[in-house]
Amino acid sequence: MTLPLILLGLAVLLVGLSLATARRPDEQVPDRDGYFERWSTLHQGYDPRGNAFTNGWLTIAYTIGRPIARRGVLPDLLTIWGVWLAFAVYVAADSGGRWPILAGWLVVASGLVDALDGCVAVLTRRTTKWGYVLDSLTDRVCDVIYLAAIVALGGPLELAILTGIALFLLEYLRARAGNAGMGEIGVVTPGERPTRVALCSPTIHFTGIFPAAAPVLPTLGLAAVGGLSAFSVIQLAIAVRRTLIGEPAS
């Protein structure tokens, strides 16, 4: 009962902080097209309306984030809420029984909140360099918690560690490439974070539905995330090298 009580206590604390620190924006929150224009400006002019997946994902984030932005909830607190949801994923997965079914959906909720904090920051013009760093840091924390939840369901610890190394290498390579002058969008690989979330969620969810399939399902889920991450490291490394030495990427 210790972890659920800690989780509940943190939720009460975050609710209080979210309400106490809320500051309504100084200007009217824009409509969806206005949000896309601001988002595009922050991403080297990339128009999200040209990609069905990006358009749909950002539209969902906007639909949920607009009332939150109007209320004035600070983006950094939404980032912390994403970590809380990831913690809830582990607590539910570790509780056994049918709780992993809920944990699978909490992975989706945590991933969605990861998009909401950026959406609210853009809508309220509260994007900051610190917020960018905090968001990246908490993403890695959530990645580790998701892997820990899969291990709690029977996934091999050694495979989880190798998977974690692969996805951390992917994110580190992208970050260093950005520092070296490569654009933020760069190359979209199969192992991006939305894909990892999309793999971790059903792995956890269906292990709850079919507990007799453990540890097969958790092992397959870890192998899929790790394999895609490792492949993406190679793909991104090739593209980064070509871009930074002036060769056109294919």
Secondary structure, DSSP 8 states (H G I E B T S, - for coil): -HHHHHHHHHHHHHHHHHHHS----SS----HHHHHHHHHHHTTT--GGGSHHHHHHHHHHHHHHHHHHHHT--HHHHHHHHHHHHHHHHHHHHT-TTHHHHHHHHHHHHHHHHHHHHHHHHHTT---HHHHHHHHHHHHHHHHHHHHHHHHTT--HHHHHHHHHHHHHHHHHHHHHHHTT--SS----TT-HHHHHHHHHHHHHHHHH-GGGTTHHHHHHHHHHHHHHHHHHHHHHHHHHHHHTT----
